[in-house]
Amino acid sequence: MMHMQPSLSPRRLCLFNTTTGAALRELNFLTSILAVRMNRQRLIVILQDKAYVYEINSLTILDTIDTVPNIKGLCAFSPCLDACYLALPASTTKGSALLYNVMDCHLHCEIEAHRSPLAAMVLSSNGMYIATASEQGTIIRVHLVSDATKSYSFRRGTYPSTIFSLSFGPSKQLPDILAASSSSGSIHLFTLGFASHPSRSKRSSGFLGSIIPGAVNDVLDPAYHHVLHNAVSAGVKSHAIIRKVENVTNSSSSELLACRAIMSVITYNGYFQEYNLSIDAQNELSWSLVREFNLLTATMDKAS
């Protein structure tokens, strides 16, 4: 476990044993730590102009990556050991990302995803896909990491909005759900892997589908985009996390009947929300708010 406290320097990273609570090791840096990521074999520390890759057990530095100025500590990390990638911004003027294989310590590829600088990005848990959003916030793009090709493009909205977070479901196979939270206060859900659904085939065989490439057609087709309007207050920073995805199939035909998920939303004014989501074979979304409470109030009540 990594831990940083206000009383400690923002340039110091402390590692703790989560079972005993004992401090294991401290790492000190010349500038403030902006982000930390880890899995069972790698520890990643993001500074404003560098990224450090450590072997998790010995804390040996395996690689030091010079980056463009990255004042927000923007990065994406795949925990999968077979496809363990780290994504970092490649430019401050356009929306391109560099992907590094941090198991073998080499640059894998560069993906040019947007015209505007990146605002958010996330890698799927199996390292297969990377989703990105620019500072414009109108388009979410998903690329296949293996060959840096665009697989999906989704239109979040017509007007610019700040994308606060992107989150894939933990499923290692499609169908999957990609969630995005934004400054509009709405949570956007995009379904991946429903391409074989008959209704999609019917739409794609229409006039527009016959003349517009599939990736662009996805932008124009709202069928795989669902919105939870006003889930949080507009302008309040929030993170939406898809915690579980379950695909329900017909036992006799293996036909997909529904995709169910659990989503958690945490806001910077202290609220926690948990939703049950279900998307059926007709791509209709149903959802319910299971619970909502203020973490700050709950903590104070527990302390008293």
C-alpha positions in Angstrom: 0.0 0.0 0.0 1.2 3.5 -0.8 0.3 6.4 1.5 0.7 10.2 1.5 -0.4 12.4 4.4 -0.7 16.2 4.5 2.0 16.2 7.2 4.4 14.5 5.0 6.2 16.0 2.0 4.4 15.7 -1.4 7.8 14.6 -2.6 7.9 11.5 -0.3 6.2 8.2 -1.1 5.6 5.8 1.9 4.8 2.2 1.4 2.9 0.3 4.2 2.0 -3.3 5.0 -1.8 -3.2 4.9 -2.1 -6.1 7.3 0.1 -4.8 10.1 0.1 -1.1 9.3 3.9 -1.0 9.5 5.9 1.3 7.3 8.0 -0.6 4.8 9.9 1.9 2.8 10.1 5.5 1.8 11.0 6.9 -1.6 12.0 10.6 -2.0 11.8 12.7 -5.2 13.0 16.1 -6.2 9.5 17.3 -7.2 6.0 16.6 -6.1 4.4 13.2 -6.7 1.4 13.6 -9.0 0.2 10.1 -9.4 1.0 6.5 -8.3 0.0 3.2 -9.9 1.0 -0.4 -9.1 0.3 -4.0 -9.7 1.9 -7.2 -8.3 5.2 -6.6 -10.1 5.5 -2.9 -10.9 5.3 0.4 -9.1 4.8 3.6 -11.2 5.5 7.1 -9.9 4.4 10.1 -12.0 6.1 13.5 -11.6 5.6 16.6 -13.6 8.2 15.8 -16.2 9.2 12.2 -15.4 7.8 8.8 -14.8 9.7 6.2 -12.7 9.2 2.4 -13.1 10.1 0.2 -10.1 10.2 -3.5 -9.5 7.7 -3.8 -6.7 9.5 -6.2 -4.4 13.1 -4.8 -4.4 12.1 -1.2 -5.4 14.8 -1.3 -8.0 14.4 1.5 -10.6 13.9 -0.3 -14.0 13.2 2.7 -16.1 13.1 6.5 -16.0 10.8 8.1 -18.7 11.2 11.8 -19.6 7.8 13.2 -20.4 6.2 16.4 -21.7 5.1 18.8 -18.9 2.3 16.8 -17.2 1.1 19.1 -14.4 -2.0 17.0 -13.8 -0.1 13.7 -13.5 -2.3 12.3 -16.3 -1.6 8.6 -16.9 -3.2 5.2 -17.5 -1.9 1.9 -16.3 -3.0 -1.7 -17.0 -2.6 -4.1 -14.0 -2.5 -7.1 -16.3 0.9 -8.7 -16.2 0.6 -10.2 -19.7 -0.2 -6.7 -21.2 1.2 -4.3 -18.6 1.2 -0.9 -20.3 1.7 2.6 -19.1 0.2 5.4 -21.1 1.4 9.0 -20.8 0.7 12.2 -22.8 2.9 12.7 -25.8 2.2 16.3 -26.4 0.9 19.5 -24.7 -0.7 20.7 -27.9 -2.5 17.7 -29.3 -4.2 14.6 -28.0 -1.6 11.9 -28.5 -0.4 9.3 -26.0 2.7 7.2 -25.7 2.3 3.6 -24.5 5.1 1.8 -22.8 5.4 -1.9 -22.0 6.7 -1.6 -18.4 7.4 -5.4 -18.1 10.0 -5.2 -20.9 10.7 -1.5 -20.5 10.3 -0.4 -24.1 8.1 2.1 -26.0 5.2 0.1 -27.6 3.5 2.7 -29.7 2.2 6.3 -30.1 -1.6 6.8 -30.5 -2.8 10.1 -32.1 -6.4 10.2 -30.7 -7.5 13.8 -30.7 -6.7 17.3 -32.0 -6.8 18.9 -28.6 -4.6 17.9 -25.6 -5.7 14.9 -23.5 -7.9 15.4 -20.4 -8.5 11.8 -19.4 -7.5 8.3 -20.4 -7.8 4.7 -19.1 -6.6 1.3 -20.1 -8.8 -1.8 -19.8 -7.9 -4.3 -17.1 -6.5 -6.7 -19.7 -4.5 -4.1 -21.5 -6.4 -4.6 -24.7 -8.0 -1.2 -25.1 -7.2 2.4 -24.2 -10.0 5.1 -24.0 -9.1 8.8 -24.3 -10.9 12.1 -24.1 -9.5 15.5 -25.0 -9.9 18.9 -23.3 -12.8 19.5 -25.7 -14.6 16.6 -24.1 -17.1 15.9 -27.0 -15.6 12.6 -28.3 -14.5 9.5 -26.5 -12.2 7.3 -28.6 -11.2 3.7 -27.9 -8.0 2.3 -29.5 -6.8 -1.3 -29.7 -3.4 -1.2 -28.0 -1.8 -4.1 -29.9 -1.7 -2.3 -33.2 -2.8 1.3 -32.2 -5.9 1.2 -34.3 -9.2 2.9 -33.5 -11.9 0.5 -32.6 -14.7 2.8 -31.3 -15.6 6.5 -31.4 -18.4 7.8 -29.2 -19.9 11.3 -29.1 -20.5 12.4 -25.5 -22.2 15.6 -26.5 -22.2 18.6 -28.8 -21.0 21.2 -26.3 -17.5 21.1 -24.7 -17.3 19.6 -21.2 -14.5 18.6 -19.0 -14.1 14.8 -18.7 -13.2 14.1 -15.1 -12.8 10.3 -15.3 -13.0 7.3 -17.7 -13.5 3.7 -16.4 -13.7 0.4 -18.1 -15.4 -2.5 -16.4 -13.2 -5.1 -14.9 -14.4 -7.8 -17.4 -11.6 -9.3 -19.4 -13.9 -10.1 -22.3 -16.5 -8.2 -24.3 -19.2 -7.0 -24.0 -18.0 -4.3 -21.6 -19.0 -0.9 -20.4 -17.1 2.3 -20.5 -18.2 5.1 -18.0 -17.3 8.8 -18.2 -18.0 11.5 -15.7 -18.0 15.1 -16.7 -18.5 18.7 -15.6 -22.0 18.6 -16.9 -23.0 16.5 -13.9 -24.1 13.6 -16.1 -22.6 10.1 -16.2 -22.1 8.7 -19.7 -22.1 5.0 -20.4 -20.8 3.4 -23.6 -21.2 -0.2 -24.5 -18.4 -2.1 -26.3 -18.7 -5.4 -28.0 -22.4 -5.2 -29.0 -21.5 -5.0 -32.7 -23.0 -8.4 -33.5 -26.5 -7.3 -32.3 -29.1 -7.5 -35.1 -30.4 -4.0 -34.5 -26.9 -2.6 -35.0 -26.5 -4.6 -38.2 -29.8 -3.2 -39.4 -28.7 0.4 -38.7 -25.3 0.0 -40.2 -26.8 -1.4 -43.4 -28.7 1.8 -44.0 -27.7 4.7 -46.3 -25.3 6.3 -43.8 -23.8 3.0 -42.8 -23.1 2.2 -46.5 -21.1 5.4 -47.1 -19.5 6.2 -43.7 -16.7 4.0 -42.2 -17.6 2.0 -39.2 -15.5 4.1 -36.7 -17.1 7.3 -37.9 -20.6 5.7 -38.0 -20.2 4.9 -34.3 -19.9 8.6 -33.6 -23.2 9.3 -35.4 -25.0 6.4 -33.9 -26.3 7.1 -30.3 -27.6 3.6 -29.7 -24.5 2.5 -27.7 -24.5 5.7 -25.6 -26.6 6.0 -22.4 -26.7 8.9 -20.0 -27.6 9.2 -16.3 -28.6 12.9 -16.3 -27.8 15.1 -13.3 -26.2 12.2 -11.4 -24.1 14.8 -9.5 -24.1 18.6 -9.3 -22.8 20.3 -12.4 -19.2 21.4 -12.0 -18.4 19.1 -9.1 -15.5 16.9 -9.9 -16.4 13.2 -9.8 -15.1 9.8 -10.5 -17.3 7.0 -11.9 -16.0 3.4 -11.6 -17.5 0.3 -13.1 -16.8 -2.2 -10.4 -18.5 -5.3 -11.8 -19.8 -6.5 -15.2 -21.8 -9.6 -15.7 -23.1 -10.9 -19.0 -26.4 -12.8 -18.9 -26.8 -15.3 -21.7 -29.4 -17.8 -22.9 -28.3 -21.2 -21.5 -29.4 -23.0 -24.6 -28.2 -20.7 -27.4 -25.5 -18.6 -25.6 -27.3 -15.5 -27.0 -26.6 -12.4 -25.0 -29.7 -11.4 -23.0 -28.3 -8.5 -20.9 -25.2 -6.9 -19.6 -25.4 -6.0 -15.9 -23.0 -3.9 -13.9 -22.4 -2.2 -10.6 -21.1 1.4 -10.8 -19.8 3.6 -8.0 -19.6 7.4 -8.2 -17.5 9.4 -5.8 -17.6 13.2 -5.8 -15.2 15.8 -4.5 -17.8 17.2 -2.1 -17.8 13.9 -0.3 -20.8 11.9 -1.7 -20.7 8.2 -2.6 -23.3 6.6 -4.9 -23.8 3.1 -6.0 -25.9 2.1 -9.0 -27.2 -1.1 -10.5 -27.1 -1.0 -14.3 -28.7 -3.4 -16.8 -28.5 -3.1 -20.6 -30.7 -5.6 -22.4 -30.4 -7.2 -25.8 -32.3 -4.3 -27.4 -29.7 -2.0 -25.9 -32.2 -0.4 -23.5 -30.7 0.8 -20.2 -32.4 0.4 -16.8 -30.8 1.6 -13.6 -31.4 2.1 -9.9 -29.6 4.1 -7.2 -28.9 1.5 -4.6 -27.4 3.8 -2.0 -26.1 7.3 -1.5 -24.4 8.9 1.5 -21.9 11.6 2.4 -18.5 10.1 3.3 -17.5 13.1 5.4 -20.7 12.9 7.5 -20.4 9.2 7.9 -16.8 9.4 9.0 -17.7 12.1 11.6 -20.6 10.1 12.9 -18.4 7.1 13.3 -15.7 9.1 15.1 -18.2 10.5 17.6 
